[in-house]
Every structure is written in C-alpha cells, then in structure tokens.
Amino acid sequence: MSTVAHDLKFNTGGQARGAHIGIGLCLLSMFVFAAQDGITKTLVKDLPIAQLVMVRYWFFLLFAIAFVTLKGGVSKAMKSAHPLLQVVRALLGAFEIAVFGLALRYLGLAETHAIYAIFPLLTLVLAGLVLRERVSLRQALAALVGFTGTLIILRPGLGVFSVASLIPLLAALMFAVFNVLTRKISKTDSFATNLLYMGFWGAVGSSVTGLPQWVTPSAQEWGLLLILCVTGVAAQLLLLQALKYTAAVTLQPFNYALLVFASLIGVVWFQEALDGFLIVGAVLVVVGGIASVRQKFL
C-alpha cells in the first residue's frame, strides 16, 4: 500500500471514529434532556414553573461566568454588536422554557415533544422570511410534511382537539424565533458573549417572576432541582463536545432521538399511552425535519 493510500485510509478511519463518537455524545445528550423533562414534569405538579426556570438560570449564570472567565474574561464577553437583540433573545429563551414547562403540566412527555419537534421546520421558514436565507423546493416539501404531521397530532375540528396542545406549539414557535435571533447575532458576537447575555438576562428576567412565587421545596424537590441544574449544563456540554467530533448537519437527524427517549420515559415513568395518531404524526414531523437537512433524502 502506498503512503498516500495509507494516509487516506487512516484519515477516513479517523473521521469515521470521530463521527461515531460525536453521534454517541449527541444521543447521550438527548437522553439527558429527556430525563430533565421527566424531572420537570414531576416538579411542576407542586412548584411554580417560574421558580423552576429561575433556579435553573441562576445555576446557568454561574456556569456562564465560569466559562467566559476561561475564554478571555467577562468584560470581553460583554461587548456585543447587538446588545438589544441579545437581551430580547435571552428573555425569549427564558420565557420559552417556562412555556414548555407549562405544556408538561397539562400534556404527556410524548405528545409535548411530538408537537415541539416541529421547531426546526419553523426555524427554516422564519430564516427564509426574516434572514432571507434560500429555502429550496426540497426543504419546502419537507416543511409541508412536518406541518402535516403536526396537524395529525393536533387534529383540529375532529372533536379531539385540546387547547393545551397549542402550548408546545407556541414553545416551538418561540424557540424557532430564538434560533433565528441566534443565527443573526452569531455573525458578529462570540459564543461566550451569547452565553453570558443569555445567562445574565435570563436570570434577571426569570427572577422578576420567580421570586414572588417562591415556594420552599421539600428535601426531595431540592434534590431533583439540583439534578435538573447539573444535568442541564452537562447535556449542553455533551452536545458541544459532539460538535467537536461531527458536523451539525450530520448530528441533526439524531437530535430527534429526544422524541424517542421522551416517549419511552413517558410510557415507563408516567404510564402514558401512545395513540396511533400521535405516532403517525410524530413520524411525519421527524421525516420532515430530517429531509430538510439531508441533501439526497428526497
């Protein structure tokens, strides 16, 4: 074997191993996110949602300060080309988490995630309208498939529609707007800047509503809150580490494993039932999402 062929084989094998590691880390992070939602669903029964969001953001702010300190300092990270958009983005992110928590209070994990899974396609549509990003015919068809799946889950006009089902849809729309703002801001601002603004203003915004509603948690609830905070940061770090090994476009389809994990936790932990409409609709949403990022899927 020639030296060139040997190097090519070595590089290809290394890339494959890197991809496998990245995918594994991505799947692990999705499982942690799903477990987090299971914990949140347990806590929102007795604790105010605003309080849960506030505690999570206090912890996240500490992590953000520690991170930016290691990446050049807080003063450097505070410099933003879009300070107002950063504040809007951070407050929107905190509010979106609260809305998603509200959905978990009224709906099952599987149904909430099946509807929420439409957010990548909503992001695609908004990016085309707001950022003027090109949306291909393939992507437009993928979005149509995903929206069809969402309608099958919601079933408006068939006598089984629940107003509560609109809550995760609102959360998905808010997260799509959050992603569009992130795309725009990230063209000029660093990851550290995004992280610091999100942590600080998210903590400030959530404290305004969380402190007046404070309910002293029990010892068990404090334990779950601590797990919720730690796993939230851990899941984000796992995802960031996955992106070091594998491109985001490669990992995107595996993000839908979150829906699978959440559904399994819903069935096992909360004894949720999965009906045929939910399963079919969820499959269409996932197919649409995957098709929107796979060049040769359609």
Sequence and secondary structure as in RCSB ss.txt:
>XXXX:A:sequence
MSTVAHDLKFNTGGQARGAHIGIGLCLLSMFVFAAQDGITKTLVKDLPIAQLVMVRYWFFLLFAIAFVTLKGGVS
KAMKSAHPLLQVVRALLGAFEIAVFGLALRYLGLAETHAIYAIFPLLTLVLAGLVLRERVSLRQALAALVGFTGT
LIILRPGLGVFSVASLIPLLAALMFAVFNVLTRKISKTDSFATNLLYMGFWGAVGSSVTGLPQWVTPSAQEWGLL
LILCVTGVAAQLLLLQALKYTAAVTLQPFNYALLVFASLIGVVWFQEALDGFLIVGAVLVVVGGIASVRQKFL
>XXXX:A:secstr
  HHHHHHHHHHHHHHHHHHHHHHHHHHHHHHHHHHHHHHHHHTTTS HHHHHHHHHHHHHHHHHHHHHHTT HH
HHT  S HHHHHHHHHHHHHHHHHHHHHHHHS HHHHHHHHTTHHHHHHHHHHHHS     HHHHHHHHHHHHHH
HHHH TTTT   GGGHHHHHHHHHHHHHHHHHHHHTTTS HHHHHHHHHHHHHHHHHHHHGGG     HHHHHHH
HHHHHHHHHHHHHHHHHHHHS HHHHGGGGGHHHHHHHHHHHHHH     HHHHHHHHHHHHHHHHTT TT  
